[in-house]
Amino acid sequence: MSYRGLLDDVQDRRTSGESGVLFGSTMELVALTTGFFALGAYIGRDLSAGWGLLFYVVSFGLLIAMRFAVRSESMTSTWLLLAFGTAIGLGTGPTVAYYANTDPAAVWEAGGATALFMAGLGLVGYSTKRDLAPLARVGFWALLALIIYGVVMIFVQIPGGDLIYCVLGLGIFALLTVVDFHRLRTVGRSSSAPLLAASIFLDALNVFLFFLRLFTRGRD
């Protein structure tokens, strides 16, 4: 093996080791955030829609604060992540409670489908070596278009609109999940783990809510 080849091999091993550490740290934070989300959802199961909206706004503010805290590489970003999980759990609690009371089987089915969805697409994203930066931009604009479509649906009756919304949402978050897991290979900084964990958690949460709407819709 040439000297250049040896250096490349050492660099590949080092990069692989760093991405492995980042993957482990990020997944631990995703699990912790999920736990705090579940706690928040349980506490907030009887909250009104107004309080739910308020906690959504709070969770958005915590995400912004986390972006600044990550730069200092302190534990602050981790605590903000857990607070974010709790806040968005409080905001989502009434929705989850409604489905749990009206169709508990759909909640379990949506949870199982989400786990398989994230595991499969996470594996695809983490194992690919291609540059997925262009797909990240596509995913962002597609998500923005989906939000606009959702707003239009509030004012305009579209035949099969809810089904289209859910299918498009799952497709978009499939793309975003692949991109986010791929970033675990390319970022290489453990300080980025809280932001990556927040992004992957949001992917999973949105996928869960889309599956929940699909499964309950099928029983109407």
Secondary structure, 3 states (H helix, E strand, C coil): CCHHHHHHHHHHHHHHHHHHHHHHHHHHHHHHHHHHHHHHHHHCCCCCHHHHHHHHHHHHHHHHHHHHHHCCCCCHHHHHHHHHHHHHHHHHHHHHHHHHHHCHHHHHHHHHHHHHHHHHHHHHHHHCCCCCHHHHHHHHHHHHHHHHHHHHHHHCCCCCHHHHHHHHHHHHHHHHHHHHHHHHHHCCCHHHHHHHHHHHHHHHHHHHHHHHHHHHHCCC
